[in-house]
Amino acid sequence: MTTYLITGGAGFIGSHLAQVLSARGETVRVLDNLASGKLQNLEPARQGKGEFSFLEGDIRDLATCREAMEGVDYVLHQAARPSVQRSIEDPLATHSVNATGSLNLLWAAKEAGAKRVVVASSSSIYGDVEPADAPKEETLPPRPLSPYAVSKVAMENYCAAFYKVYGLETVCLRYFNVFGPRQDPDSPYAAVVPKFLFALNSGQAPTVFGDGRQNRDFTYVDNVVAANLAACTAPEAPGLAINVAAGVSHDLIDLLEVLGELTGGAAQPTFGPPRAGEVRYSLASLDRARRVLGYEPLVDFREGLARLAELARQGRYLS
């Protein structure tokens, strides 16, 4: 039986990974400090066919990383301090989790002889590129616009170094604007999809920062889960950074219009000033993902939003 360690496993993406792996009958161990993750997110994983365990702890503590790593085959590293805005307000905390914490985890994985570490990186490392509407390919040099993006670049560089120097197999998955059930709509740093969805459902006017024409490659969480599982065993993946996205971009006004249609809510927003450090255009090239991982998006933009709208209507969005 294969053992998986999921850091940040009580969070949004991590809990979906835990649920799918447990349903497959794998041994799943979750490490989370519960700073933003929630134990209730792990109930589906606890009810799966596989052996499940939870360790409360912080990746900034090397001893905790070593404890969590015992007997692990594959590591799915989702733990992070998210949000561009949080990183601007407190870059030291962002660096300590995303860069130093990831270094601790890689060192513990090397010591324990883990087969592979798959890490959650970010499309934010690309920054703004020219031409603006061109798909972002993994060969582009990083142009981070925020401390958050810088911390992810540092993590990727550590992964590359550990693969080259120590032979630890690492794969960096660059997520593009993931959305799906259990994504916290109440956090002041919440992602735009749950914020818009819950504003419309409550009859409030969503707030758009900037002109609303900034676009994103919105990616449903099922696509991200599939990419992570493929990255664990794909023979050509070690040492690479790979985009995980839908391969289609939509601007925020388009997002509001679709959500308005699905919820029956009034989609007239209020506008605020643009946010510092935010990338304006974001579209992924999926060529490498297709070639290396055999990846194809399972759920497209509208279908993903329709699923969310229905779950929210049923009161099951957070379950």
C-alpha angles and dihedrals in degrees: 000000000000121000121214127192114205115192113203086019095152090060131087103280096024093057091053090052090049092049095051095044093047090049087055090055097251125144107257127193119184124201115192136148090208092232088136103350121092129217090222088066088066098057094095090051092049089054095052128104096256132083108268132194135171128210119189108213148110127260088219086074111076094200089057091050090051092050092049093048098058111124094355122150102184131020122207103193109201099144111117145134099250133201132070090225094053089051091054090051094045114011093167093062092045091052094046092057104033100038109021094034091051090049089054090051094049091049092050091048091051091049092048095047096240113183097227143350118213112193133197108238127169143243086227090084090074095063115187115334134186130275087039096213095049118114112255112245124200091240092068114108114249116262103179117192099188140038087250091059091045090054090054091049088053091051092050091049091052089051091052091048094049090051094049099039104032103021092239106153110236133176124189116207113198105211120209114209100313118203136177146109119333094027103139111247095184101061114105085231096047120146118260099251098061091038092055094041096052093042091055093045091053094046094249127135110252116233117235118195110215124358096317093241094103106112136216137194095234111205125195115229095241088065091054093049091052092050093051093051092047091048091058093069109014104125097217097044104085114106094016137113111218131190118235112196145110095263092232127090130212128186123233094256089055089050091053093048093052092046090048090054092048097046102031088234127141106261099200107128134200116232130228133183119287115269122243116246095021119134112232102206127032127176125148131220108223097191095107093043091053094046099043104030102024084237125174124165108258097195124034129214100269095040091050092051091047090054091050094047091052093048090049090049090053093046090243100111094108097041 
